[in-house]
Amino acid sequence: MSNSLASFRELKGVGPATEARLHEAGVFTWEALSEVLEAIAAVRSSTGDTLRDLSDQIAERTSAAGAAAPHPPNGERSEAFIIRMSLTTRGQPTRSTVTHVRTQTEKPLAGWVPDEVIRFIEGQSGVVAGPVPAGPVPAVTQDTSRSPAAPAATRDHVVILDAGKAMGGSARNIELVVSTDQVAEVAEFEYRATLAGRAYGQSPEAGSSWTTLASRRGRAQPPDRLPLRFEAVQLPRGVQRLRLEMALRLPASRQEAPALGLG
């Protein structure tokens, strides 16, 4: 056995709900589960009680202590997530799954898409973006000899581009080139490029939605053409329709999204 994360669902009779309860109790590895079972077996051998007897006794004590159980400090709560990845021998991710331990909600992904993982974690844990609540702030020594320039105001624009079709069923590199001449009013901008796909000929009304395949971040300097290379993209079987979502961070004075194109 190793200390790596265990998949308890491999055990007969253990489903997602039971695995979630083990995780909530802090049992994540085969070694931890083995220690728990050994401890329970020792109690049974000395008292002769069955597992049901032990469960009933624990439930009685849990119920009795529940009313006086202390709340976490400052009303804080903990959220746990498990990330499982499948890698090729060269270390390239082919698929991954993020699981929210408390609800056992899973997010399957083709390959490794950090942006999607972060969005899933934030959504399931209810992360609220905003300033840190007021509280004691440690003293910071600051050089006041020079006043730093205030950051320029920016806003995000999203542009969706049709990236054509591709035959699925295997991993492949996908290369695209984005024209940035419509962003010539800025010297440089940040972007997040997300490649997604769905079965060709299907529509959202038919129950088919876009699946994120790969994502990358970077900076571009218009009017140069922006080459994008997505490596080892795992495409589902069949003909896949692809699309590219470009999220651009541009000056706040820009009111409309630029008309990007693929070359």
HELIX and SHEET records of a PDB file:
HELIX    1   1 PHE A    8  GLU A   10  5                                   3    
HELIX    2   2 PRO A   16  GLU A   24  1                                   9    
HELIX    3   3 TRP A   30  THR A   47  1                                  18    
HELIX    4   4 LEU A   51  GLY A   66  1                                  16    
HELIX    5   5 PRO A   73  GLY A   75  5                                   3    
HELIX    6   6 PRO A  114  SER A  125  1                                  12    
HELIX    7   7 ASP A  181  VAL A  183  5                                   3    
HELIX    8   8 PRO A  204  ALA A  206  5                                   3    
SHEET    1   A 3 PHE A  81  LEU A  87  0                                        
SHEET    2   A 3 PRO A  93  HIS A 100 -1                                        
SHEET    3   A 3 THR A 105  ALA A 110 -1                                        
SHEET    1   B 4 THR A 154  MET A 167  0                                        
SHEET    2   B 4 VAL A 239  PRO A 251 -1                                        
SHEET    3   B 4 PHE A 189  ALA A 199 -1                                        
SHEET    4   B 4 THR A 211  ALA A 220 -1                                        
SHEET    1   C 3 LEU A 226  GLN A 234  0                                        
SHEET    2   C 3 ALA A 171  SER A 179 -1                                        
SHEET    3   C 3 GLY A 261  LEU A 262 -1                                        
END                                                                             
